[in-house]
Amino acid sequence: MWFMSFWVAHMDKWTIVSAGFVQGLGWVCTFMPMNIVSSRPWNPKYRPDAASIINLVRNIGGSFGISCHHYAAGAQYTKSVIPTWRHT
């Protein structure tokens, strides 16, 4: 994400490709071990159900995290753009 914050309109394609590669590698290094550790204690008969529940919780958690980030970023933006209103 930090690497993507320096993008401009006139970039070459290799900058975009390298950022996507690094981000994809980060996803693999984060979620593959997490999925392996979280599904290991389950009986093999129940692993498909467990995998679906784990992915559901991960998606809900990600949505919650994104919502919190957007709320905080929006509040910060609003404070910097809109002056303090004084009610008289």
SEMARPA-441484 format. One record per atom (N, C-alpha, C): x, y, z; atom name; residue in one letter. Coordinates in steps of 0.02 Angstrom, whole numbers, plus 50000, padded with zeros to 5 digits. Layout:
BEGIN
u_v_w_atom_res
X_Y_Z_CA_A
...
! end
This chain:
BEGIN
u_v_w_atom_res
50041_49941_50000_N_M
50000_50000_50000_CA_M
50044_50063_50000_C_M
50098_50062_50037_N_W
50142_50120_50038_CA_W
50170_50133_49969_C_W
50189_50079_49935_N_F
50217_50085_49868_CA_F
50166_50114_49820_C_F
50103_50097_49829_N_M
50050_50122_49785_CA_M
50033_50195_49799_C_M
50052_50221_49856_N_S
50035_50291_49872_CA_S
50075_50341_49831_C_S
50127_50318_49796_N_F
50167_50363_49755_CA_F
50149_50359_49681_C_F
50093_50329_49664_N_W
50074_50323_49594_CA_W
50054_50391_49566_C_W
50070_50401_49503_N_V
50050_50461_49467_CA_V
50019_50439_49401_C_V
49992_50487_49364_N_A
49958_50470_49302_CA_A
50005_50446_49247_C_A
50067_50468_49246_N_H
50114_50450_49192_CA_H
50166_50401_49218_C_H
50144_50341_49234_N_M
50189_50288_49259_CA_M
50197_50235_49205_C_M
50251_50197_49210_N_D
50259_50141_49165_CA_D
50224_50080_49195_C_D
50213_50030_49153_N_K
50174_49972_49176_CA_K
50213_49930_49226_C_K
50279_49932_49226_N_W
50317_49889_49272_CA_W
50311_49912_49344_C_W
50299_49975_49355_N_T
50287_49999_49423_CA_T
50222_49969_49450_C_T
50171_49968_49408_N_I
50106_49940_49428_CA_I
50112_49864_49437_C_I
50147_49831_49392_N_V
50156_49758_49397_CA_V
50195_49739_49459_C_V
50248_49776_49474_N_S
50288_49759_49533_CA_S
50249_49771_49598_C_S
50208_49824_49601_N_A
50167_49836_49660_CA_A
50115_49780_49668_C_A
50085_49759_49614_N_G
50037_49704_49617_CA_G
50069_49638_49638_C_G
50130_49627_49615_N_F
50166_49566_49634_CA_F
50182_49566_49708_C_F
50206_49622_49733_N_V
50223_49626_49805_CA_V
50161_49618_49848_C_V
50106_49649_49826_N_Q
50044_49643_49864_CA_Q
50017_49571_49863_C_Q
50021_49539_49805_N_G
50000_49469_49801_CA_G
50042_49423_49844_C_G
50107_49436_49845_N_L
50152_49396_49887_CA_L
50135_49407_49961_C_L
50119_49468_49979_N_G
50099_49482_50048_CA_G
50035_49446_50067_C_G
49986_49443_50021_N_W
49924_49407_50034_CA_W
49938_49333_50046_C_W
49980_49304_50003_N_V
49996_49233_50009_CA_V
50031_49219_50075_C_V
50079_49260_50093_N_C
50118_49250_50155_CA_C
50076_49262_50217_C_C
50021_49299_50210_N_T
49978_49312_50268_CA_T
49923_49260_50275_C_T
49886_49248_50221_N_F
49825_49208_50228_CA_F
49836_49133_50221_C_F
49886_49111_50185_N_M
49897_49038_50180_CA_M
49915_49008_50248_C_M
49963_49036_50285_N_P
49977_49007_50352_CA_P
49917_49013_50399_C_P
49880_49069_50394_N_M
49823_49078_50437_CA_M
49769_49025_50422_C_M
49757_49011_50359_N_N
49708_48960_50341_CA_N
49731_48891_50363_C_N
49794_48877_50356_N_I
49820_48811_50376_CA_I
49814_48802_50452_C_I
49833_48852_50490_N_V
49830_48847_50563_CA_V
49758_48843_50587_C_V
49714_48882_50556_N_S
49645_48883_50580_CA_S
49606_48820_50561_C_S
49624_48786_50507_N_S
49587_48727_50487_CA_S
49618_48662_50511_C_S
49675_48665_50541_N_R
49710_48604_50562_CA_R
49673_48566_50617_C_R
49647_48599_50668_N_P
49615_48559_50722_CA_P
49549_48527_50704_C_P
49521_48544_50647_N_W
49456_48517_50628_CA_W
49462_48447_50600_C_W
49412_48407_50612_N_N
49406_48341_50582_CA_N
49401_48350_50506_C_N
49436_48309_50467_N_P
49434_48317_50394_CA_P
49363_48316_50365_C_P
49317_48284_50399_N_K
49248_48282_50376_CA_K
49216_48351_50378_C_K
49237_48393_50426_N_Y
49206_48458_50436_CA_Y
49248_48516_50407_C_Y
49303_48502_50374_N_R
49347_48555_50350_CA_R
49314_48600_50297_C_R
49274_48574_50251_N_P
49241_48621_50204_CA_P
49196_48671_50239_C_P
49158_48647_50289_N_D
49115_48692_50327_CA_D
49157_48742_50368_C_D
49210_48717_50397_N_A
49254_48762_50437_CA_A
49286_48814_50392_C_A
49307_48795_50332_N_A
49338_48842_50286_CA_A
49289_48897_50266_C_A
49226_48878_50255_N_S
49177_48929_50237_CA_S
49164_48977_50294_C_S
49161_48951_50356_N_I
49151_48994_50414_CA_I
49211_49040_50424_C_I
49271_49013_50416_N_I
49332_49054_50424_CA_I
49333_49109_50373_C_I
49316_49094_50310_N_N
49315_49146_50259_CA_N
49260_49197_50271_C_N
49203_49175_50296_N_L
49150_49222_50312_CA_L
49172_49271_50367_C_L
49203_49244_50419_N_V
49226_49287_50474_CA_V
49281_49334_50449_C_V
49325_49310_50406_N_R
49378_49352_50378_CA_R
49349_49408_50336_C_R
49298_49393_50296_N_N
49267_49445_50255_CA_N
49230_49497_50297_C_N
49194_49474_50348_N_I
49159_49521_50392_CA_I
49209_49564_50430_C_I
49263_49533_50454_N_G
49315_49571_50489_CA_G
49348_49622_50444_C_G
49361_49602_50382_N_G
49390_49649_50334_CA_G
49344_49707_50319_C_G
49280_49693_50312_N_S
49231_49746_50300_CA_S
49227_49793_50359_C_S
49228_49766_50418_N_F
49226_49807_50479_CA_F
49289_49851_50483_C_F
49347_49822_50468_N_G
49409_49861_50470_CA_G
49410_49916_50419_C_G
49386_49902_50358_N_I
49383_49954_50307_CA_I
49334_50009_50327_C_I
49278_49990_50356_N_S
49229_50040_50378_CA_S
49258_50085_50432_C_S
49293_50056_50480_N_C
49325_50096_50533_CA_C
49378_50142_50504_C_C
49416_50117_50456_N_H
49468_50159_50426_CA_H
49437_50217_50387_C_H
49385_50204_50348_N_H
49353_50257_50311_CA_H
49319_50308_50356_C_H
49291_50284_50411_N_Y
49261_50330_50459_CA_Y
49314_50376_50489_C_Y
49370_50347_50510_N_A
49424_50386_50540_CA_A
49455_50434_50489_C_A
49466_50410_50428_N_A
49495_50453_50377_CA_A
49447_50508_50357_C_A
49383_50493_50354_N_G
49334_50544_50337_CA_G
49328_50596_50392_C_G
49332_50575_50455_N_A
49329_50622_50510_CA_A
49390_50668_50509_C_A
49448_50640_50495_N_Q
49509_50680_50491_CA_Q
49506_50729_50433_C_Q
49481_50706_50376_N_Y
49474_50750_50317_CA_Y
49425_50806_50332_C_Y
49370_50790_50364_N_T
49320_50841_50379_CA_T
49349_50894_50426_C_T
49388_50873_50475_N_K
49418_50921_50521_CA_K
49467_50967_50485_C_K
49502_50941_50435_N_S
49551_50982_50402_CA_S
49521_51027_50349_C_S
49463_51010_50321_N_V
49433_51048_50267_CA_V
49381_51097_50292_C_V
49337_51074_50336_N_I
49282_51116_50359_CA_I
49303_51151_50423_C_I
49299_51217_50425_N_P
49317_51252_50487_CA_P
49267_51237_50542_C_P
49287_51251_50602_N_T
49244_51239_50660_CA_T
49184_51285_50656_C_T
49125_51257_50661_N_W
49064_51296_50657_CA_W
49048_51324_50726_C_W
49030_51387_50726_N_R
49013_51419_50790_CA_R
48939_51437_50787_C_R
48903_51409_50833_N_H
48832_51423_50837_CA_H
48821_51479_50887_C_H
48789_51532_50866_N_T
48777_51588_50912_CA_T
48704_51596_50926_C_T
! end
